[in-house]
């Protein structure tokens, strides 16, 4: 064991004297720090352009404000905790002056997509004329238009569903007074007719609706960021910050490739007769020490990348899982060298393992969500076990 420690130390020194390998160790933490800084600077919000089309008539119908103006304000004025509660914090809606400006913003990719709210929106909805009430402009490559539509629809429902609810309650009460079936609306608000009659019923229904809405249980969207290099976080809480760059996934692939590279170098050392002077009992220990040295150095670099990338969790868990993964990488790489026998064959397998790990392991996306029948394929790649541990 003492000789193994000496070989391990000398191997670490040997690799650290290689400028190319030393740069590789330093590049990953520096890159994650740089990318994280860009994400924090630019933000992870998606810009959405919105505007209101000029109405042909005021369309107020006795209301105090136009529905389209209320909807525009509700989307553009969302702030702080309210955004986090309904999930709309992912998007940043901003007002444009005209439909042409919205089109220009989307065409230049300054906005992911754009919405134009028709004039007299309330009147059209009351009449059931839904065609082209809200027009959507999006780039062909966007994947977030449908998701942003959910946020717009939720904001519209918060504003307009109250009126639908009150109209339904009042119609149910009128039907009941005329001798027809009362429906649930009339029965639920029997007390609302005393003493204010229809006005009392409408007031009570409005107060109850506002109470349900304010409780947060009526309209709620919860978004979850999954499989970004092993990270999974709810918008309501978590210990890691979900980022666009999959730091943990890249780290897992990085360590596996370093392990295979180390196996290749070990094969070349054996061909040079580096271990022939050693006894058979010490030969295996020293070989494993030589193979483990660059993997150990890469693990330190990987932990630094997790720290600078903002996804370093509990200290004991991170070191424990990393230690097990390092041992697994060393065992896999050494076993691959034994099976292939020649280092050139192991070297040829590196691109195959790289592509397979990126595609089938949950580095960028979990393939099982789209092709469940292919879930068994990821078990062939060591990176999946590390990522699934988080």
Order of alpha helices (4+ residues) and beta strands (2+ residues): alpha-alpha-beta-alpha-alpha-beta-alpha-beta-alpha-beta-alpha-alpha-alpha-beta-beta-alpha-alpha-alpha-alpha-alpha
